[in-house]
């Protein structure tokens, strides 16, 4: 099995190793959580940790399909915890255990257990685990491959191919950022079949399980609408009214319930607006972005893609990977695509496919002029011409180079 390096995620686990706090890795299905555990376990073995001290449980594999309670899980673990020294316990998809917070809390009280968990449902973080284990866990929010990780993996697998960064970027969009798709060598049929499996798994095992009784036709329409409107300001009322006008009468409350379930599946991200002058979050007209653009191609192949909004989506996910809190900047008669915050520091980003046209350049720079502070300001484009230009402190960068930094 090819193990694509995920250095930032691996460093997170290394930094928390042997500390008595639960390490939780959350992320959409098939983003590489289990593989990250394998990479980290190899690190432990290289440190000289005995193999018997590394305990791996994946609750979605055949050996553990019958496990549903904390008692069953503990009875399995009890004899394995008797070996000498620190025990490193890895439990994949912990949300399948009823009251999983109890076994997590109990194992964390043991001085010789270092506990690592994964989950594919955001609800388990905002629900029982997040509430009952406050202060006793740290969370690593994992995404599919970054473009830099994708390029690294591609060059490792296909040493005989010599693609430009632009060609690999286009493949990254079209053939998905989910790690396994790299091994399918851009075969459109196989990639489609694999993504269909991921999408079906998310919808049926995460979203519909969260909703209970749901109308699949309405769920499909909401998903398609969100996929088709990435980067657009949307309100719940607008979504409800649009679907109703298309023959699917649906209340705002129902739309909210369905979208909450989609957000919990970690397939979709909601980004609030931030009043830059007032330094406060706004409560309406958020934007939505997807965890992987390949899923958009899967569902909306016949629809022409808005390449500017797709580029926004890529930049948004990259800012999340770089541990920024990301919002959409709201200004009087204007907008900044992204306000990225880390601690007390801010960065501002405008994203445009091209600004070679002087009118487009003027339009993209204009919102920056309404900001009175001196935090860094970046204009990211696919242009190679002018990639390092500076406009009174506003740094233009080629987005592919930025993704590879």
Order of alpha helices (4+ residues) and beta strands (2+ residues): alpha-beta-alpha-beta-alpha-beta-alpha-beta-alpha-alpha-beta-alpha-alpha-alpha-alpha-alpha-alpha-alpha-beta-beta-alpha-alpha-beta-beta-beta-alpha-beta-beta-beta-alpha
